[in-house]
Protein backbone atom coordinates (compact mmCIF):
# COMPACT_ATOMS: atom_id res chain seq x y z
CA UNK A 1 0.00 0.00 0.00
CA UNK A 2 1.31 3.42 -0.94
CA UNK A 3 1.42 5.68 2.06
CA UNK A 4 1.17 9.44 1.61
CA UNK A 5 4.45 11.31 1.85
CA UNK A 6 4.71 12.92 5.31
CA UNK A 7 4.13 16.67 5.26
CA UNK A 8 7.23 17.10 7.44
CA UNK A 9 9.35 15.82 4.54
CA UNK A 10 8.77 19.17 2.83
CA UNK A 11 10.47 21.00 5.69
CA UNK A 12 14.07 21.26 6.87
CA UNK A 13 15.22 20.18 10.32
CA UNK A 14 13.59 22.41 12.93
CA UNK A 15 15.80 25.44 13.37
CA UNK A 16 16.46 25.15 17.08
CA UNK A 17 17.11 21.39 16.99
CA UNK A 18 20.26 22.13 14.99
CA UNK A 19 21.69 23.88 18.05
CA UNK A 20 21.34 20.88 20.41
CA UNK A 21 25.05 19.96 20.38
CA UNK A 22 26.15 23.57 20.94
CA UNK A 23 23.56 23.93 23.72
CA UNK A 24 24.93 20.85 25.48
CA UNK A 25 28.47 22.21 25.22
CA UNK A 26 27.42 25.61 26.56
CA UNK A 27 25.42 24.04 29.40
CA UNK A 28 28.57 22.26 30.57
CA UNK A 29 30.21 25.59 31.40
CA UNK A 30 31.04 25.76 35.13
CA UNK A 31 28.93 28.89 35.56
CA UNK A 32 26.03 27.58 33.50
CA UNK A 33 24.39 28.41 30.18
CA UNK A 34 23.68 31.92 28.93
CA UNK A 35 21.18 31.42 26.13
CA UNK A 36 21.31 34.23 23.57
CA UNK A 37 20.07 32.06 20.72
CA UNK A 38 16.35 32.85 20.93
CA UNK A 39 14.39 36.06 21.35
CA UNK A 40 12.41 34.64 24.26
CA UNK A 41 11.17 37.28 26.72
CA UNK A 42 12.33 36.72 30.31
CA UNK A 43 10.81 39.76 32.03
CA UNK A 44 7.44 39.57 33.84
CA UNK A 45 4.13 40.02 32.07
CA UNK A 46 2.92 43.50 33.10
CA UNK A 47 0.34 43.52 35.87
CA UNK A 48 -2.23 45.45 33.82
CA UNK A 49 -2.23 42.61 31.29
CA UNK A 50 -2.31 39.78 33.83
CA UNK A 51 -5.22 41.46 35.58
CA UNK A 52 -7.18 41.70 32.33
CA UNK A 53 -6.50 38.03 31.59
CA UNK A 54 -7.68 36.95 35.02
CA UNK A 55 -10.82 39.08 34.90
CA UNK A 56 -11.77 37.46 31.57
CA UNK A 57 -11.02 33.91 32.73
CA UNK A 58 -14.70 32.93 33.09
CA UNK A 59 -15.18 32.35 29.36
CA UNK A 60 -17.33 29.25 28.76
CA UNK A 61 -18.50 30.21 25.27
CA UNK A 62 -16.73 30.25 21.92
CA UNK A 63 -14.81 33.46 21.21
CA UNK A 64 -15.05 35.38 17.94
CA UNK A 65 -12.46 34.53 15.31
CA UNK A 66 -12.66 38.16 14.20
CA UNK A 67 -11.94 39.35 17.72
CA UNK A 68 -14.23 41.28 20.04
CA UNK A 69 -15.28 44.78 18.96
CA UNK A 70 -13.08 46.12 21.75
CA UNK A 71 -10.06 44.22 20.44
CA UNK A 72 -10.59 45.26 16.83
CA UNK A 73 -10.89 48.87 17.97
CA UNK A 74 -7.74 48.58 20.10
CA UNK A 75 -5.77 47.06 17.21
CA UNK A 76 -6.89 49.77 14.80
CA UNK A 77 -6.05 52.52 17.28
CA UNK A 78 -2.59 51.09 17.96
CA UNK A 79 -1.86 50.69 14.24
CA UNK A 80 -2.87 54.33 13.73
CA UNK A 81 -0.45 55.45 16.46
CA UNK A 82 2.47 53.14 15.76
CA UNK A 83 2.27 52.80 11.98
CA UNK A 84 0.85 56.15 10.95
CA UNK A 85 -2.09 54.38 9.31
CA UNK A 86 -5.59 55.73 8.93
CA UNK A 87 -8.31 53.58 10.43
CA UNK A 88 -10.72 54.14 7.56
CA UNK A 89 -10.71 51.16 5.23
CA UNK A 90 -8.28 49.24 7.43
CA UNK A 91 -8.90 45.53 7.99
CA UNK A 92 -7.68 44.01 11.29
CA UNK A 93 -7.67 40.46 12.61
CA UNK A 94 -6.18 38.87 15.76
CA UNK A 95 -3.96 35.85 15.31
CA UNK A 96 -2.66 33.08 17.56
CA UNK A 97 0.72 34.68 17.83
CA UNK A 98 2.36 35.62 14.54
CA UNK A 99 4.39 32.53 13.70
CA UNK A 100 1.25 30.60 12.82
CA UNK A 101 0.10 33.38 10.50
CA UNK A 102 3.51 33.55 8.82
CA UNK A 103 3.54 29.78 8.32
CA UNK A 104 -0.03 29.48 7.09
CA UNK A 105 -0.38 32.71 5.10
CA UNK A 106 0.47 31.06 1.74
CA UNK A 107 -2.16 28.41 2.46
CA UNK A 108 -4.75 30.97 3.51
CA UNK A 109 -4.10 33.03 0.37
CA UNK A 110 -4.38 30.02 -1.94
CA UNK A 111 -0.73 29.99 -3.01
CA UNK A 112 0.29 26.64 -4.48
CA UNK A 113 2.68 24.68 -6.70
CA UNK A 114 4.05 26.77 -9.55
CA UNK A 115 3.62 29.99 -7.59
CA UNK A 116 6.56 32.01 -6.31
CA UNK A 117 7.05 33.41 -2.82
CA UNK A 118 9.79 36.03 -2.45
CA UNK A 119 11.61 36.27 0.90
CA UNK A 120 14.64 38.32 2.03
CA UNK A 121 18.07 36.80 1.32
CA UNK A 122 18.64 36.43 5.07
CA UNK A 123 15.30 35.79 6.72
CA UNK A 124 13.19 34.28 9.46
CA UNK A 125 12.96 30.58 8.44
CA UNK A 126 9.17 30.39 8.71
CA UNK A 127 8.67 32.47 5.56
CA UNK A 128 10.23 29.66 3.56
CA UNK A 129 8.51 26.97 5.65
CA UNK A 130 5.09 28.39 4.76
CA UNK A 131 5.94 28.30 1.06
CA UNK A 132 7.27 24.75 1.32
CA UNK A 133 4.04 23.59 2.97
CA UNK A 134 2.06 24.55 -0.15
CA UNK A 135 4.70 23.42 -2.65
CA UNK A 136 5.50 26.93 -3.86
CA UNK A 137 8.89 28.05 -5.15
CA UNK A 138 10.95 30.28 -2.86
CA UNK A 139 13.13 33.06 -4.27
CA UNK A 140 15.54 34.78 -1.87
CA UNK A 141 16.12 38.35 -2.97
CA UNK A 142 16.64 41.77 -1.41
CA UNK A 143 16.25 43.51 -4.77
CA UNK A 144 13.20 42.75 -6.88
CA UNK A 145 15.28 43.09 -10.04
CA UNK A 146 16.88 39.81 -8.95
CA UNK A 147 13.49 38.08 -9.06
CA UNK A 148 13.44 38.25 -12.84
CA UNK A 149 10.47 38.33 -15.18
CA UNK A 150 8.51 35.46 -13.61
CA UNK A 151 4.77 36.19 -13.70
CA UNK A 152 3.95 33.75 -10.90
CA UNK A 153 4.93 35.82 -7.87
CA UNK A 154 1.98 35.62 -5.50
CA UNK A 155 3.49 36.75 -2.21
CA UNK A 156 6.41 39.01 -1.26
CA UNK A 157 7.67 39.01 2.32
CA UNK A 158 9.46 42.07 3.67
CA UNK A 159 10.79 42.33 7.20
CA UNK A 160 11.81 45.64 8.74
CA UNK A 161 13.33 45.79 11.28
CA UNK A 162 14.83 42.55 10.02
CA UNK A 163 15.26 39.30 11.88
CA UNK A 164 18.09 38.34 12.22
CA UNK A 165 19.96 41.36 10.87
CA UNK A 166 18.19 44.28 12.56
CA UNK A 167 18.25 46.07 9.22
CA UNK A 168 15.75 48.89 8.66
CA UNK A 169 14.39 49.35 5.15
CA UNK A 170 13.84 52.95 4.00
CA UNK A 171 10.33 54.07 3.09
CA UNK A 172 11.38 54.57 -0.53
CA UNK A 173 12.51 50.94 -0.81
CA UNK A 174 9.28 49.66 0.71
CA UNK A 175 7.27 51.87 -1.64
CA UNK A 176 9.06 50.33 -4.64
CA UNK A 177 8.21 46.84 -3.36
CA UNK A 178 4.55 47.74 -2.94
CA UNK A 179 4.34 49.32 -6.40
CA UNK A 180 6.13 46.34 -7.99
CA UNK A 181 3.81 43.85 -6.33
CA UNK A 182 0.66 45.79 -7.22
CA UNK A 183 1.67 45.81 -10.88
CA UNK A 184 1.80 42.00 -10.75
CA UNK A 185 -1.20 41.33 -8.53
CA UNK A 186 1.01 39.98 -5.72
CA UNK A 187 0.48 40.47 -1.99
CA UNK A 188 3.09 42.25 0.12
CA UNK A 189 3.25 40.83 3.65
CA UNK A 190 5.36 42.97 5.97
CA UNK A 191 6.60 41.36 9.16
CA UNK A 192 6.78 44.31 11.56
CA UNK A 193 7.06 42.50 14.88
CA UNK A 194 10.04 44.65 15.89
CA UNK A 195 8.70 47.96 14.63
CA UNK A 196 8.63 49.66 18.08
CA UNK A 197 12.29 48.82 18.68
CA UNK A 198 14.26 51.30 16.59
CA UNK A 199 17.66 52.22 18.05
CA UNK A 200 19.87 54.07 15.57
CA UNK A 201 17.21 54.15 12.84
CA UNK A 202 13.46 54.72 12.83
CA UNK A 203 11.51 51.86 11.21
CA UNK A 204 8.63 52.64 8.85
CA UNK A 205 5.50 50.52 8.50
CA UNK A 206 4.22 49.33 5.15
CA UNK A 207 0.91 50.87 6.29
CA UNK A 208 2.43 54.34 6.42
CA UNK A 209 1.01 56.63 3.70
CA UNK A 210 4.53 57.30 2.39
CA UNK A 211 4.81 53.58 1.64
CA UNK A 212 1.32 52.45 0.63
CA UNK A 213 0.16 55.78 -0.80
CA UNK A 214 -2.88 55.88 1.47
CA UNK A 215 -4.29 52.66 -0.01
CA UNK A 216 -4.05 49.25 1.65
CA UNK A 217 -4.68 47.31 -1.54
CA UNK A 218 -2.54 44.19 -1.61
CA UNK A 219 -0.75 45.03 1.63
CA UNK A 220 -0.71 43.21 4.97
CA UNK A 221 1.28 44.13 8.10
CA UNK A 222 1.97 41.47 10.72
CA UNK A 223 2.48 42.49 14.36
CA UNK A 224 3.16 40.74 17.64
CA UNK A 225 2.80 41.48 21.34
CA UNK A 226 5.41 38.84 22.26
CA UNK A 227 8.32 41.26 22.54
CA UNK A 228 6.53 44.58 23.11
CA UNK A 229 4.50 43.25 26.04
CA UNK A 230 6.27 40.00 27.03
CA UNK A 231 3.33 37.95 25.76
CA UNK A 232 5.14 35.18 23.89
CA UNK A 233 3.43 32.69 26.19
CA UNK A 234 -0.01 34.16 25.47
CA UNK A 235 0.31 33.74 21.66
CA UNK A 236 -1.02 37.19 20.86
CA UNK A 237 -0.58 38.82 17.47
CA UNK A 238 -2.57 40.43 14.69
CA UNK A 239 -2.59 41.34 11.01
CA UNK A 240 -3.76 44.63 9.54
CA UNK A 241 -4.14 46.02 6.04
CA UNK A 242 -6.17 45.31 2.90
CA UNK A 243 -9.75 44.78 4.13
CA UNK A 244 -10.56 42.36 1.31
CA UNK A 245 -7.54 40.19 2.11
CA UNK A 246 -8.28 40.33 5.83
CA UNK A 247 -11.88 39.29 5.14
CA UNK A 248 -10.60 36.32 3.13
CA UNK A 249 -8.26 35.31 5.95
CA UNK A 250 -11.16 35.54 8.37
CA UNK A 251 -13.40 33.32 6.23
CA UNK A 252 -10.83 30.54 6.06
CA UNK A 253 -9.80 30.86 9.71
CA UNK A 254 -13.43 30.49 10.77
CA UNK A 255 -13.58 27.13 9.04
CA UNK A 256 -10.25 26.05 10.50
CA UNK A 257 -11.03 27.11 14.07
CA UNK A 258 -8.02 29.43 14.25
CA UNK A 259 -9.32 31.51 17.15
CA UNK A 260 -7.54 33.56 19.81
CA UNK A 261 -8.90 32.49 23.24
CA UNK A 262 -11.27 34.99 24.85
CA UNK A 263 -9.09 35.71 27.92
CA UNK A 264 -6.12 36.39 25.64
CA UNK A 265 -8.24 38.75 23.55
CA UNK A 266 -9.05 40.72 26.71
CA UNK A 267 -5.36 40.76 27.66
CA UNK A 268 -4.50 42.08 24.19
CA UNK A 269 -6.90 44.98 24.63
CA UNK A 270 -5.19 45.94 27.88
CA UNK A 271 -1.74 45.61 26.31
CA UNK A 272 -2.56 47.69 23.24
CA UNK A 273 -4.15 50.47 25.26
CA UNK A 274 -1.22 50.83 27.66
CA UNK A 275 2.04 52.33 26.40
CA UNK A 276 3.75 52.75 29.77
CA UNK A 277 4.73 49.09 30.14
CA UNK A 278 5.94 49.00 26.53
CA UNK A 279 8.15 52.05 27.09
CA UNK A 280 9.60 50.47 30.22
CA UNK A 281 10.36 47.22 28.41
CA UNK A 282 11.94 49.09 25.52
CA UNK A 283 14.33 50.80 27.93
CA UNK A 284 15.32 47.42 29.41
CA UNK A 285 16.25 46.23 25.94
CA UNK A 286 18.08 49.45 25.17
CA UNK A 287 20.28 49.01 28.26
CA UNK A 288 20.98 45.34 27.46
CA UNK A 289 21.81 46.23 23.88
CA UNK A 290 24.42 48.75 24.95
CA UNK A 291 26.09 46.23 27.25
CA UNK A 292 26.11 43.42 24.70
CA UNK A 293 27.23 45.67 21.85
CA UNK A 294 30.22 46.84 23.89
CA UNK A 295 31.03 43.32 25.06
CA UNK A 296 31.08 41.77 21.61
CA UNK A 297 32.89 44.59 19.84
CA UNK A 298 35.43 44.58 22.67
CA UNK A 299 36.00 40.88 21.99
CA UNK A 300 36.76 41.53 18.33
CA UNK A 301 33.36 40.92 16.79
CA UNK A 302 31.98 43.17 14.05
CA UNK A 303 28.35 44.25 14.44
CA UNK A 304 26.57 44.64 11.11
CA UNK A 305 23.22 46.42 10.69
CA UNK A 306 21.47 45.83 14.05
CA UNK A 307 20.06 49.35 14.04
CA UNK A 308 16.71 48.09 15.34
CA UNK A 309 15.05 45.00 16.78
CA UNK A 310 16.15 42.57 19.46
CA UNK A 311 19.30 41.07 17.96
CA UNK A 312 22.92 41.79 17.19
CA UNK A 313 24.11 40.44 13.83
CA UNK A 314 27.74 39.54 14.44
CA UNK A 315 30.72 38.19 12.53
CA UNK A 316 34.33 37.25 13.19
CA UNK A 317 35.00 36.65 9.49
CA UNK A 318 34.78 32.88 9.86
CA UNK A 319 32.19 30.17 9.34
CA UNK A 320 29.30 30.93 11.69
CA UNK A 321 29.26 27.43 13.13
CA UNK A 322 32.87 27.92 14.25
CA UNK A 323 31.73 31.08 16.04
CA UNK A 324 28.83 29.19 17.63
CA UNK A 325 31.32 26.62 18.94
CA UNK A 326 33.71 29.31 20.19
CA UNK A 327 30.91 30.95 22.14
CA UNK A 328 29.51 27.64 23.41
CA UNK A 329 32.89 26.79 24.97
CA UNK A 330 32.39 29.98 26.98
CA UNK A 331 28.87 28.97 28.02
CA UNK A 332 27.14 31.30 25.55
CA UNK A 333 24.66 29.94 23.03
CA UNK A 334 24.11 31.92 19.81
CA UNK A 335 22.26 31.09 16.59
CA UNK A 336 24.29 30.36 13.46
CA UNK A 337 23.57 32.84 10.69
CA UNK A 338 23.20 30.09 8.12
CA UNK A 339 19.92 29.11 9.80
CA UNK A 340 18.50 32.24 8.17
CA UNK A 341 19.86 31.59 4.70
CA UNK A 342 23.14 30.84 2.89
CA UNK A 343 24.07 34.53 2.88
CA UNK A 344 24.38 34.42 6.68
CA UNK A 345 27.08 31.72 6.73
CA UNK A 346 29.74 33.93 8.37
CA UNK A 347 27.45 35.40 11.02
CA UNK A 348 25.75 34.59 14.28
CA UNK A 349 22.65 36.13 15.80
CA UNK A 350 22.65 37.16 19.45
CA UNK A 351 19.43 38.02 21.27
CA UNK A 352 19.05 40.82 23.81
CA UNK A 353 16.33 39.03 25.76
CA UNK A 354 18.46 37.42 28.46
CA UNK A 355 18.22 38.54 32.07
CA UNK A 356 20.21 41.53 33.29
CA UNK A 357 22.47 39.18 35.29
CA UNK A 358 23.25 37.04 32.25
CA UNK A 359 23.82 40.05 30.03
CA UNK A 360 26.22 41.51 32.56
CA UNK A 361 28.16 38.22 32.69
CA UNK A 362 28.73 38.04 28.93
CA UNK A 363 31.67 40.42 28.78
CA UNK A 364 33.63 38.44 31.38
CA UNK A 365 33.08 35.18 29.55
CA UNK A 366 34.14 36.67 26.23
CA UNK A 367 37.45 37.72 27.83
CA UNK A 368 37.96 34.25 29.28
ABEGO torsion letter per residue (X at the ends): XBBBBBAAAABBBBAAAAAAAAAAAAAABAAEBBBAABBBBABBBBAAAAAAAAAAABBABBBBAAEBAAAAAAAAAAAAAAAGBBABGBBBBBBBEAAAAAAAAAAAAGBBBGBBBBBBABBBAAAAAAAAAAGBBBBBBABAAAAEABAABABBBBBOBBOAAGBBBBAAAAAAAAAAAAAAGBBBBBBAAAAABBAABBBBBAABAAAAGGBABGBBBBBBAAAAAGAAAAGBBBBBEBAAAAAAAAAAAAAAGBBBBAAAAAAAAAAAABAAAAAAAAAAAAAAAAAAAAAAAAAGBBBBEGABEABBBBBAGBBAAAAAAAAAAAGBBBBBAAAAEAAAAABBBBBAABBAAAAAAAAAAAAX
